[in-house]
Amino acid sequence: MLRLVVRRLLQLIPTLLGLSVLLFLWLDRLPGGPASAILGEKATEAEVARINRALGLDQPVYVQYWRFLKRIAELDLGTSTQTGQPVWDEFTQRFPATVELSLLAILLAVVVGVPLGYFAARKRGGWLDVSAVSGSLVGICIPVFFLALILKQIFAVNLGLFPTYGRQETGINATDVTGFAVLDGILTGELDAAANALHHLILPSVALATIPLAVIVRMTRASVLEVQDEDYVRTAEAKGLKRSVVRSRHVMRNALLPVITAVGLLTGSLLSGAVLTESVFSFGGIGSFIRQAIDGRDYPVLVGFIMFIALIYVLINLLVDLAYSLIDPRVRVH
């Protein structure tokens, strides 16, 4: 297991280096360059030249790239042109909100999607199977922002069952320990703050979970249908093993392998794709901050966001590989 972890970590280095090259080339090819993006379209040539000298953009390309790589390694992602604060500080303040939202969304998708996909496969052709497949198609087709607006209008505005915006009520006296509102409430014993934060999470997480839920349902159903017809499953049944043992050890254990891959990829996409959901609910996470950065051409924030999400993706892939090795020991051998 340790050898597998070390090998996967070493494989992350060329991936991140390749991404850094692409990002550097992207910055270098921006219309007018980063200086023009910082100063605006009406900047004079003298002002652009001054910023280029200050940023070291008048140096040779290899010198610029080395400085760019060194800053990333030191977590110096620059300063946001919107807020004037270091990009890394902005991320550490806002990212916990996005993580909470994404984790609850993927948890809902897995808890509902895996059993639903399994029972849909077991009852192939029945009403549950037809409903699950039809519902998954609808879930994939409906845009997240549109569903978020519908949920907000019905359950928050019309029925008043959930709050319409924010992470917590402004009057809640909550102690900030980790940045994760629900976890902080539990750690400090402020259960009212934790419950209030969870209440604010429900609607946006349900909206964000629809597409992952639809994918997981279809993936689980297809995988179970494929595995339950394998020879080793028939052999296990012929030997007289209990049906529950066959389903848990032979069917579900093997059917979960592609599902785990899908969950890993979906988790990464949720972290990077919560922009619209957070904007609808004014959630205050990294998604809404990135939307503002796109509107304001805040390139230091965008570069830091891309590198940050790339790191999250590769770490999630590492966890997926480890989960693979636990479920299927043959992965450790190879």
C-alpha positions as CSV (number, residue, x, y, z in Angstrom):
1,M,0.0,0.0,0.0
2,L,2.8,2.4,0.9
3,R,4.6,1.7,-2.4
4,L,1.3,2.5,-4.3
5,V,0.9,5.8,-2.5
6,V,4.5,6.8,-3.2
7,R,4.2,5.8,-6.8
8,R,1.0,7.8,-7.3
9,L,2.5,10.9,-5.5
10,L,5.5,10.8,-7.8
11,Q,3.2,10.6,-10.8
12,L,1.5,13.8,-9.7
13,I,4.7,15.9,-10.2
14,P,4.8,15.8,-14.1
15,T,1.0,16.4,-14.2
16,L,1.2,19.6,-12.2
17,L,4.4,20.7,-14.0
18,G,2.6,20.2,-17.3
19,L,-0.4,22.3,-16.1
20,S,1.9,25.0,-14.9
21,V,3.5,25.2,-18.4
22,L,0.0,25.6,-20.0
23,L,-1.0,28.2,-17.4
24,F,2.2,30.2,-18.0
25,L,1.7,30.1,-21.8
26,W,-1.9,31.2,-21.3
27,L,-0.8,34.2,-19.3
28,D,1.9,35.0,-21.8
29,R,-0.6,35.0,-24.7
30,L,-3.3,37.2,-23.1
31,P,-4.3,40.1,-25.3
32,G,-2.2,43.0,-24.1
33,G,-0.6,40.7,-21.4
34,P,-1.2,40.6,-17.7
35,A,-0.3,44.2,-17.4
36,S,-3.1,45.3,-19.6
37,A,-5.5,43.0,-17.7
38,I,-4.4,44.7,-14.4
39,L,-4.5,48.3,-15.6
40,G,-7.4,48.1,-18.0
41,E,-7.9,48.6,-21.7
42,K,-7.2,52.3,-21.5
43,A,-3.7,52.0,-20.0
44,T,-0.9,53.9,-21.7
45,E,2.2,52.2,-23.0
46,A,4.3,53.8,-20.3
47,E,2.1,52.4,-17.6
48,V,2.1,48.9,-19.2
49,A,5.9,49.1,-19.5
50,R,6.2,50.0,-15.8
51,I,4.0,47.1,-14.7
52,N,5.9,44.7,-16.9
53,R,9.2,45.8,-15.2
54,A,7.6,45.5,-11.8
55,L,6.3,42.0,-12.6
56,G,9.5,40.9,-14.3
57,L,7.7,40.4,-17.6
58,D,10.6,42.0,-19.5
59,Q,12.9,39.1,-18.6
60,P,13.5,36.1,-20.8
61,V,10.8,33.5,-21.0
62,Y,12.7,30.8,-19.0
63,V,13.4,33.3,-16.2
64,Q,9.7,34.3,-16.1
65,Y,8.6,30.6,-16.0
66,W,11.1,29.8,-13.2
67,R,9.8,32.7,-11.1
68,F,6.2,31.7,-11.9
69,L,6.9,28.1,-10.8
70,K,8.8,29.2,-7.6
71,R,5.8,31.5,-6.6
72,I,3.4,28.6,-7.0
73,A,5.6,26.2,-5.0
74,E,5.7,28.9,-2.2
75,L,1.9,29.3,-2.4
76,D,2.4,32.9,-3.5
77,L,-0.4,33.2,-6.0
78,G,-0.3,36.9,-6.3
79,T,-2.7,39.6,-5.2
80,S,-6.3,39.9,-6.2
81,T,-7.0,42.9,-8.3
82,Q,-10.5,43.0,-6.9
83,T,-9.9,42.9,-3.2
84,G,-6.2,43.8,-2.9
85,Q,-5.7,40.7,-0.7
86,P,-3.4,37.8,-1.3
87,V,-5.1,35.2,-3.5
88,W,-4.1,32.3,-1.1
89,D,-5.7,34.1,1.8
90,E,-8.9,34.6,-0.2
91,F,-9.0,30.9,-1.0
92,T,-8.4,29.7,2.5
93,Q,-11.2,32.0,3.7
94,R,-13.8,31.0,1.1
95,F,-12.9,27.4,0.2
96,P,-14.3,25.7,3.4
97,A,-17.8,26.9,2.3
98,T,-17.4,25.3,-1.1
99,V,-16.1,22.1,0.4
100,E,-19.0,21.9,2.8
101,L,-21.5,22.4,0.0
102,S,-19.8,19.9,-2.4
103,L,-19.3,17.2,0.3
104,L,-22.9,17.3,1.3
105,A,-24.0,17.2,-2.3
106,I,-21.8,14.2,-3.2
107,L,-22.9,12.5,0.0
108,L,-26.5,12.9,-0.9
109,A,-25.8,11.7,-4.4
110,V,-24.0,8.6,-3.2
111,V,-26.4,7.7,-0.3
112,V,-29.4,7.9,-2.7
113,G,-27.8,7.0,-6.0
114,V,-26.0,3.8,-5.2
115,P,-29.0,2.0,-3.5
116,L,-31.4,3.3,-6.1
117,G,-29.1,2.1,-9.0
118,Y,-28.7,-1.3,-7.3
119,F,-32.4,-1.9,-6.8
120,A,-33.2,-0.6,-10.2
121,A,-30.9,-3.3,-11.7
122,R,-32.3,-6.0,-9.4
123,K,-35.8,-5.0,-10.6
124,R,-34.9,-4.6,-14.2
125,G,-37.8,-3.6,-16.4
126,G,-40.0,-2.8,-13.3
127,W,-41.5,0.5,-12.3
128,L,-38.6,1.3,-10.1
129,D,-36.1,0.7,-12.9
130,V,-38.1,2.8,-15.3
131,S,-38.6,5.6,-12.8
132,A,-34.9,5.6,-11.9
133,V,-33.7,5.7,-15.5
134,S,-36.3,8.4,-16.4
135,G,-35.5,10.5,-13.4
136,S,-31.7,10.3,-14.1
137,L,-32.3,11.6,-17.6
138,V,-34.3,14.5,-16.2
139,G,-31.6,15.2,-13.6
140,I,-28.9,15.3,-16.2
141,C,-30.9,17.5,-18.6
142,I,-32.0,20.2,-16.1
143,P,-29.4,23.0,-15.7
144,V,-28.1,23.3,-12.2
145,F,-28.8,27.1,-12.0
146,F,-32.3,26.6,-13.2
147,L,-33.1,23.9,-10.7
148,A,-31.5,26.1,-8.0
149,L,-33.8,29.0,-8.9
150,I,-36.9,26.7,-8.8
151,L,-35.9,25.2,-5.4
152,K,-35.2,28.6,-4.0
153,Q,-38.5,30.1,-5.3
154,I,-40.7,27.2,-4.0
155,F,-39.1,26.1,-0.8
156,A,-37.4,29.3,0.4
157,V,-39.6,32.2,-1.0
158,N,-43.1,30.6,-1.3
159,L,-43.1,28.1,1.6
160,G,-40.4,29.7,3.8
161,L,-39.0,26.3,4.8
162,F,-35.4,27.2,4.1
163,P,-33.3,30.4,4.0
164,T,-32.8,32.2,0.7
165,Y,-29.1,33.1,1.0
166,G,-25.9,32.9,3.1
167,R,-24.2,30.2,5.2
168,Q,-25.7,31.2,8.6
169,E,-28.1,33.7,10.0
170,T,-26.4,37.0,10.8
171,G,-27.6,36.9,14.4
172,I,-26.0,33.6,15.1
173,N,-23.0,33.9,17.5
174,A,-20.8,31.2,16.0
175,T,-17.1,30.6,16.8
176,D,-14.9,30.3,13.8
177,V,-12.3,27.5,14.3
178,T,-11.8,25.7,11.0
179,G,-13.9,27.7,8.6
180,F,-16.4,24.8,8.2
181,A,-19.5,26.2,9.8
182,V,-21.2,22.8,10.6
183,L,-18.0,21.3,12.0
184,D,-17.2,24.4,14.0
185,G,-20.6,24.3,15.7
186,I,-20.0,20.7,16.6
187,L,-16.5,21.2,17.9
188,T,-17.4,24.2,20.0
189,G,-20.6,22.7,21.3
190,E,-22.7,25.4,19.6
191,L,-25.2,23.0,18.2
192,D,-27.6,25.8,17.3
193,A,-25.0,27.3,15.0
194,A,-24.3,23.9,13.5
195,A,-28.0,23.2,12.9
196,N,-28.4,26.7,11.3
197,A,-25.5,26.2,9.0
198,L,-26.8,22.8,8.0
199,H,-30.2,24.3,7.3
200,H,-28.6,26.8,5.0
201,L,-26.8,24.0,3.2
202,I,-29.7,21.8,2.3
203,L,-31.2,23.6,-0.7
204,P,-28.0,24.5,-2.5
205,S,-26.6,21.0,-1.9
206,V,-29.8,19.3,-3.3
207,A,-29.5,21.5,-6.4
208,L,-25.8,20.7,-6.8
209,A,-26.4,17.0,-6.2
210,T,-28.8,16.4,-9.1
211,I,-26.3,15.7,-11.9
212,P,-24.0,13.6,-9.7
213,L,-27.0,11.7,-8.5
214,A,-28.2,11.0,-12.0
215,V,-24.7,9.8,-13.1
216,I,-24.3,7.6,-10.1
217,V,-27.7,6.0,-10.5
218,R,-27.0,5.1,-14.1
219,M,-23.5,4.0,-13.5
220,T,-24.5,1.7,-10.6
221,R,-27.4,0.2,-12.5
222,A,-25.2,-0.6,-15.5
223,S,-22.4,-2.0,-13.4
224,V,-24.7,-4.2,-11.4
225,L,-26.4,-5.5,-14.5
226,E,-23.0,-6.4,-16.0
227,V,-21.6,-8.0,-12.8
228,Q,-24.6,-10.1,-11.8
229,D,-24.4,-12.1,-15.0
230,E,-20.7,-13.0,-14.6
231,D,-19.6,-16.6,-14.2
232,Y,-18.2,-16.2,-10.7
233,V,-21.6,-14.9,-9.5
234,R,-23.4,-17.9,-11.0
235,T,-20.8,-20.2,-9.4
236,A,-21.2,-18.6,-6.0
237,E,-25.0,-19.1,-6.3
238,A,-24.6,-22.7,-7.4
239,K,-22.4,-23.4,-4.4
240,G,-25.3,-22.5,-2.2
241,L,-24.0,-19.3,-0.7
242,K,-26.6,-17.0,0.9
243,R,-28.1,-14.5,-1.5
244,S,-27.0,-11.6,0.8
245,V,-23.4,-12.9,0.7
246,V,-23.4,-13.2,-3.0
247,R,-24.8,-9.7,-3.5
248,S,-22.5,-8.0,-1.0
249,R,-19.2,-9.8,-1.7
250,H,-19.5,-10.7,-5.4
251,V,-21.9,-8.3,-7.0
252,M,-21.7,-5.0,-5.1
253,R,-18.0,-5.2,-4.4
254,N,-17.1,-5.6,-8.1
255,A,-19.8,-3.2,-9.3
256,L,-18.5,-0.4,-7.1
257,L,-15.2,-0.1,-8.9
258,P,-16.4,2.1,-11.8
259,V,-18.8,3.9,-9.4
260,I,-15.8,4.9,-7.2
261,T,-14.1,6.4,-10.3
262,A,-17.2,8.3,-11.2
263,V,-17.6,9.6,-7.6
264,G,-14.0,10.8,-7.6
265,L,-14.4,12.7,-10.8
266,L,-17.8,14.1,-9.8
267,T,-16.4,15.4,-6.5
268,G,-13.7,17.3,-8.3
269,S,-16.2,18.8,-10.7
270,L,-18.4,19.8,-7.9
271,L,-15.6,21.8,-6.2
272,S,-14.9,23.5,-9.5
273,G,-18.5,23.8,-10.7
274,A,-20.3,25.3,-7.7
275,V,-20.1,28.8,-9.3
276,L,-23.8,29.0,-10.4
277,T,-25.2,27.3,-7.3
278,E,-23.3,29.6,-5.0
279,S,-24.3,32.6,-7.0
280,V,-28.0,31.8,-6.8
281,F,-27.9,31.3,-3.0
282,S,-25.2,34.0,-2.3
283,F,-23.3,31.3,-0.5
284,G,-20.0,33.1,-0.1
285,G,-17.8,30.3,-1.2
286,I,-15.1,30.1,-3.8
287,G,-17.5,29.7,-6.6
288,S,-19.1,33.2,-6.4
289,F,-15.6,34.6,-5.9
290,I,-14.4,33.0,-9.2
291,R,-17.5,34.4,-11.0
292,Q,-16.5,37.9,-9.8
293,A,-12.9,37.2,-10.9
294,I,-14.1,36.2,-14.4
295,D,-16.2,39.4,-14.7
296,G,-13.4,41.5,-13.4
297,R,-10.6,39.8,-15.4
298,D,-8.8,39.1,-12.1
299,Y,-6.1,36.8,-13.6
300,P,-4.1,36.1,-10.4
301,V,-7.3,34.6,-8.9
302,L,-8.1,32.6,-12.0
303,V,-4.6,31.1,-12.2
304,G,-4.6,30.3,-8.5
305,F,-8.0,28.7,-8.8
306,I,-7.0,26.5,-11.8
307,M,-3.9,25.3,-10.0
308,F,-5.8,24.7,-6.8
309,I,-8.5,22.7,-8.5
310,A,-5.9,20.7,-10.4
311,L,-4.3,19.8,-7.1
312,I,-7.7,18.8,-5.7
313,Y,-8.3,16.6,-8.8
314,V,-5.0,14.8,-8.5
315,L,-5.4,14.2,-4.8
316,I,-8.9,12.9,-5.3
317,N,-7.6,10.5,-8.0
318,L,-5.0,9.3,-5.5
319,L,-7.8,8.5,-3.0
320,V,-9.7,6.7,-5.8
321,D,-6.7,4.6,-6.5
322,L,-6.4,3.7,-2.8
323,A,-10.0,2.8,-2.6
324,Y,-9.5,0.6,-5.7
325,S,-6.7,-1.2,-4.0
326,L,-8.8,-1.8,-0.9
327,I,-11.7,-3.2,-2.9
328,D,-9.7,-5.1,-5.5
329,P,-6.3,-6.4,-4.2
330,R,-5.2,-7.1,-7.7
331,V,-4.6,-3.4,-8.2
332,R,-1.9,-3.5,-5.5
333,V,-0.2,-6.3,-7.3
334,H,0.0,-4.3,-10.6
